[in-house]
Every structure is written in structure tokens, then in C-alpha cells.
């Protein structure tokens, strides 16, 4: 996640009440499929798939296919890695600004 667009994509994925709810559900149950998301959050199939796709493209969740079913789980360390890199990038920018002013 080296450019600004990656940070924006990640943060936008988290900027949804529905997607945060899906992540809470994943944290609690380990993994879920799109049908469970539909039922739990009263969504149409296309809406559930859309939210899962956004989380997947942001690198937050990963799929596991079993037969015809796809189960999603939180990608190991994705949130911790993101915040670590994000905070490091902010710190580096701040240090560069301080160096410019000296």
C-alpha cells in the first residue's frame, strides 16, 4: 500500500456501517458467506456481494471456496498492517515538513 489511492480505497471500505457490521460478524464467527450476510443484514444478494467485493478489493477480507460456496474471512493482519503503514507514512510526511522548515 504505497500510494495514496490504496489508503483511500482501504479507508472508504471501512466508511460504511454495513461493511463495519460485516467485519464485526467476521470477527465474531470467523467466516461467513454472502447468503449469511444477506440474511443477517437484510440485504439483496447483489448488495451483499457488492459490500463483500469492496472489502475484498481493499485487501481486508479473503475468500475460501468450498464446492459451490464461497466463505469470507478477515485477511490475517490486514487491519494491523494497514494502520502500521499508514501511521508510518504520516510520520514520514511530518518529519519531511519539519525538515523543510528548519
RAUR-V903428 format. One line per field, one symbol per residue. ss: DSSP state (a for helix, b for strand, c for the rest). phi: phi as a letter, one per 40 degrees, with the letter a starting at -180 (. if undefined). burial: + if it has 9 or more other C-alpha atoms within 8 Angstrom, else -. A space follows every 50 residues. Layout:
BEGIN
ss=???
phi=???
burial=???
END
This chain:
BEGIN
ss=cccaaaaaaaaaaaccaaaaaaaaaaaaaccbbaaaaaaaacccaaaaaa aaaaaaacccbbbbbbccbbbbbbcccaaaaaaaaaaaaaaaaaaaaaaa ac
phi=.cbcccccdccccccadcccccccccccbgaabccccdccbfbcdccccc ccccccccgcbbcbcbgccbbbaccdgccccdcccccccccccccccccc cc
burial=-----++-++--++----++-++-+++--+++++--++----+-+--++- ++-+++-++++++------++++++--+---+--++-------------- --
END
